[in-house]
């Protein structure tokens, strides 16, 4: 149920200008520099500080799969935060955000027209104000449903109403049953 949050994280990873460390030793060294101590890294990834030091020295080269996944996730979450912020600021001020999705769109329409929700495959470039609203909502800890509504509002204005040219009686667009959702900015 975290489709929007996951899509933002994937888009953030695509904005890396350099790849994060791939070796276990490199990843642990990076985490120690970021968090300040082996003890803090151990708390983060769920192992002992001695294990972290063994990984750092190269005495232990193959962590359990769940620990390896936590290490990789912790590194990627902290890798190049300035690049991510710069890309998000640019999207929110000038660039906008492109949303590609296949989902069921429903809406409230005037009497005499159909308002049955149906699956649509859409790729729509949303203006910067929607990108700004989406990133602000994410920073504020908004739920996935609230972030979906921001994207639905953008689809309503840009796709369904074509910037105020058509379907003016349309209101309350909703995104349900997301098959996939990708963001690019």
N, C-alpha and C positions, 0 to 999 in steps of 0.2 A: 504493500500500500504506500510505498515511498517512491512512486514513479518520478515525480517532479524533482525531488531531492537527488535521486540517483542520476537523473539526466543532467542536472547542474554539475554534479561531481564528475561525470564523464566528460562534459564540455570543459571543465576546469583542467582535467588531466591532459586534454588535447592541446591546451595552451602552453604546456611546458616548453621552454626554449632549450633546455638540456634534460636528458634522461636522468632520473634519480639513480642512486647507486644500485647495482644489481647483485654484487657479492654480499654474502652474509656479514663479512668483516666490515665492508664499506657501509652497509646499512646500520649496523650497530654503532660504528664510529660516528656516523651522522647523528643518530638518535642521542648518543651521549653528549655530543656538542650542543644539541638543541635543548635537551632536558637537564643537562648539568651534571648528572652522576649516573653510575651504573644502577644504583638503587632506584632512582626515578624511572629509568628505562625498564627495570625489572617489574615495577608496579604497573607500568603501562602495558607490558606484553604478557604479564602473568607468569613469570618465572622468578627464580632467585637471582640475587645480584651476582652470586658466584657463576651461575650459568651465563649471565650477560658478559662477565669478564672472560669466561672461556670462549665465548663466541668472538669477542673482540681480539683475543690473542690468537685465535685460530686453532685452539686446542679441541674445540667441538665445532664441527663443520656442518652438521646436518640436524637442525632442530626438528621437532615434531611438525607435522603439516599444519596443525592449528596455530602453533607458535610462529611458524614461518609466515603464515597468512597475516597474523597480527603485526609482525615486524614490518612486512611490506605495506600494510594499511597505514601503520603509524608513520612510516617514512613518506608515503605519498600524501598523507594529510598535511604534513609540514613542509613539503617540498615547494619551493618558489612561491611563497605567499604574495610577494610584491608583484610578480607577473600576473597572478590570478586577479589581484585587486585592480591592477591597471587595465586588464581586459574587461573586467566587470564595469569599471568606471567609464571606459570608452563605450561599451554597449549601452549604458544607461544615459550617456550624454549625447552621443552622435550616431552610433552604429546600429542600435537596435538588436533584436534577437530573432533568429530564425527557428521556428518550431516545425518539426516534421513528426507527424503522428498518424496512427490509425486508431480511431476510437469511435465510440457511439456519441454523437452529438444530438442533444435534445434542446428544445427551446419552447418558449411560449410565443404563439403567433396569433394574429387577429382571427376572428371567426371567419370561416369560409376558406381558410388555407390549412394546409397540413402542418401539424406540429409533431408528427411521429418521429421519434429519434431513430437514426439509422447510422450504420457504420460509414465513415468517410475516411479516405486517405488524403491528408492535406499537408502541404508544405507552405507555410505562410511566414513572411517576414513582418514581425511586429515592430512598431516604432519604439524609440528609446524610452518613452515614458513607461511602457509596459515592462521593459527590462529593468528599469529603476525600481518600479513597484515590486517586481518579483524578487530582486536581490534584497531590497529593504525588508520584505516579508520574511525571507529566509534568515536574515540577520536577527530579526525580532523573534524567531522561533515559531513561525506560523506553521500550521498543520499542512499536510499535503493537500487536503481539500481546499484550504484557503488559497494555496498557490495555484491549484487547478482553476479556481474561479478567476484569478488574475489573467491566466492564459485564455480562458473562455471569453472574458470581456474583450481581450485583444482580438480573438477570432470574430467575435460579434461585430466589432467596429471595422476591422480590416477586410475580413472575408465575406461575412454574411451581409453587412450593410454597405460594403465597398466605400467606406469613408463618408457615409451619409448620402449616397446616391440612390440606394435601393433598400427595400425591406425595412422601412422606417418603423413599422409597427411591431417588429421583432423585439422581444425582450427576454431576459433570463436565459441566456445560452448556458448549457451545462455540458461538461465532458464526463462521460461515464464509460466503463468497460474499456479502459485503455489497453490496446493490444501491444503497442510500442510507442515510445515518445523519445525523440532526440532533440537536443538544443544545440545551437551553434551561435557563437558571438565572437 
